Amino acid sequence: MPSEQDSRYDSTRQAWEDIWDGASVEVELEAVQYPRSLETMRRYLSFLNKDDLILEAGSGLSAVVITLRRLGYRLLGMDYAENALRISREYDPALPLFAGDVHALPCADNSLGAYLSFGVLEHFEQGMAPALAEAYRVLKPGGVLVLTIPYPNVVNRFVAWRRRRAGVSVLNDDEFFESTYTRERLTGEVSKAGFTLVTVEPTSHSYTLWALGGPFRASGYYRTSQLADTLGSILRWVAPWPFNFSTLVIARKNQ
């Protein structure tokens, strides 16, 4: 009999299928150009080598794959939501995409120069250790892990408090699993997988404000207002962790 964890794994994947059915590559590409997205990209691009083969594991509608390939990087995209791959190929049939699971990558040992994962590993109820082990396996010695994971910031904690008061599960519902990781827990998981940490940084403070609604939202797809972007830049310096939306980890596989 399938376990409850297996059932939620399948329902989370179906939720992503439903999400991508209602999205478009063009809109996702526009979101990659938002100030918060560009700032995060600038912080990891210098660690990538254009001569290396790079995998984005959990590439969705391939906006990062498309963007980085346009910049001259050798990006491959992989996702377990096969409709996301189909929609991406309709946009560009030449994209190097394949279906796969981050827990069993169809890649040879020591074959990749970098492994990118943006907001993916928080969706697995068993934790991120199995996926990190696979990332370590396929990276070549000295290869780079680039990982972003949601952080339990002050807004997130306020929402969790309200959900607890309402008697609703804080981290997941019956269909879709999602969690957050503190800095200590996240760095512990990455180090335990064998990686050497290079940098750990808070990111996307303006998007934390977006969750508050009102003047922090602009029209469009998860677009933050100028006020949110300005305040987010200030919070990055004066309160980097309390208002951190997503932690960026860059690490290397040992030589």
N, C-alpha and C positions, 0 to 999 in steps of 0.2 A: 504494500500500500504506500502511495506517496506521502511523504511527511508534510506537515504544515509549512515548513521552510521551503520544500520543493514547490508546493502549491503557490506560495507567495512569489517565488522566483518566476514562475510561469505567468502569474497575473501581473507582475511588474513589467515583464517583457511585453505582454499584451497592452499594458497601459502606454508603453513607449510606442508601440505600433499605432495606437490610436492617436497619440500626440503628433507623430510624424505625418499621419494621414491628413491632419488639419493644418500642416505647416508648408512652407515653401523654401526652396533653396535661396531664392532671391532675397527673401526677408531675413534668413539666417546670415547670408553674406553681409547684409546691411548691418546686422547686429554685431558682427565681428569688427566693424569699423567704429563702433561706439567708443567714446573716450576711455571708459573703464576697461574695455576689451583690448584696445590698443596699448594701454599702459601695461597690462599683464603680459601681452605679447612681447613688448620691448624688454621685459625683465627676463624672459627665457630664451629669446632668439639667439643671443650671443653664445649660448651653450650648445647650439646645434651646428653640425657640420654639413655643408651642402653636398659633400661627397658621400655621406653616409645614407643608408636606407633607414627611413624613419617610419614608425607605425603610430597612427592615432588609434588607440583601442577604445572603441565606443565613439565612432566618428559621426553618428547621426546623419544629418543631411549634408555632411562633408564640407561645411563652410570653412573650417580650419584647413582641411586638406587642400581645397581649392586655393585658398588664400596663400598658403605657404608654398604650394607648387608654383604659383605665379611669381613668388619671390625667389624661385630657383632651388627650392628644397625638394628632395626625393621622398615625397610623402605617399604612404599607403594608408588606406582607410579600412577599418573593420568594425562591424556592428552585428549584434545578435538580432536586431530588428530588421528583417530582410526587406521590408517595404521602404525603409530609409535608403537602402542601397539602390533599390529600383528607382525611386524618385531622384536620387543623385545622378544616376546614369541617364535618366531622361534629360537632365540638364546638360550633362557632358558625358557622352558614351565612352570617352577615352580615360575616364578616371580609374585608377587602379584600386578597386574595392573588392572586398570579399567578406562573406559571412563567417562568423566565428564567435567563440565564447572566450572572454578574458581569462577563464579558469582552465582553458585547454587550447592554447594558441596553436594554430596550424603553421608554426614557424620553427625553423631549425634552431638548435642551441647556438648561442654566440653569433647570431646572424644579423642583428640590428644595431645601428649606431645610437638610436634614441627611441624611447617609448613615451608617448604622450597620452595623458588621461585627464580629461577635463570634466569634473563633476560626474564621475561614473561609479567609482568604487564605494560610494556611500549608499548605493542601492542594493547591496547584497547583505542579507540577514546574517550570513556566516562570518561577516567581517571581510576585511581587505587582504588578510594574510595569504589566502590561496592565489589571488590574482597577482599580488606582489611577487610571490614565488615564481609564477610564470613569467612575469616581466623580467625578473633577474635571470631566469634561464635563457631567454631569447636574446638578451642584450650581450654584446661582445664585451670583453674586459675593457673597462674605461667608459663603457656606454652610459648614456644619460637618461635618467628618469625625470620626467616633468609631470607633476601631479597637482591638481587642485581639488580641494575637498571643502564643503561648507563648514563654517565655524559656528559654535553656539554663542553668537553675539548677544548684545543686550536686547535687541528686538526679537531675535529668535527665542530667547528665554522668556520674554514677556508673552509671546504667543503660546509657548509651551505652558506657562502658568495659567493662561486663560483656558487652554484645552483641558488641563487637569481639573480646573474648577468646573468645567462643563462635563467632566467624566469621559472625555475622549482621549484615545491613545495619543501620546505626545509625538512619537517618532514615525509612526506608520498607521495606515488604516488597513482594512481587510484586503485591499487590492494592490496597494502600491507601497513599497518599502523605501524609506529614505531616512538617513541619520546624519548627525553632525559629529565632528571630531575636534576635541581640544588640541592645542598645540602639542602638549605632552603626549597625549595618546597617539596622535598622528606620527610624530617623529619617532616614537617608540616602535610603532608598527614598521615604518620604513627601515629603521636601523636593524630591527629583528630579522628582517628579510635579507640582510647582508649588505645593504647599501651604505655608502658613506655620504652623509649629508653635506651639501654644498651651501645651500641657503634655504631659509624658511621665512616667508614674508606674508604679511596680511595684505589682502587685495580687495578691490571693488567696494570700497566704503560707501560710494554713492548708491550702490544697489541695496545696501542695508537700509538706507533712507527711503528708497523706492518702496520698500515693504510697508512703510508708514502711510503711503498714499498721499492724497491731497497735492500740495505744492511741490512734492518731490517727484511727481510723475509728469512726463510729457506724453503727448499723443504718439502712438506707435507701439511697436512690439517690445515690451519691457524696457522702454526708453526712459531714462532718467532726465529730469529737468536740469536747466542750467544751475538752479539753486542747489539741487542735490549734488551735481558735479563739483560745484565750488565748495560746498560744505564738506563733501567727501574728501576733497584734496586737503582741507584743513584737518579733518579728523584723522587722516592717514598719519599726520605728524603729531597731533596732540593726544589722540586716544586710539592708537593703531590697532590694538587688540579688542577692546570692548566693542568697536564698531566694524570689525573685520567681517566681511561676508564670506570670503573664500580664501583659505590658506594655500599659498603656492609653495610647493616643495620641489627643489631641484637636488638630485642626488646622483651618485655615480656607482656603477658596479666596480668592485675592486679589480685592479689590474692582475 
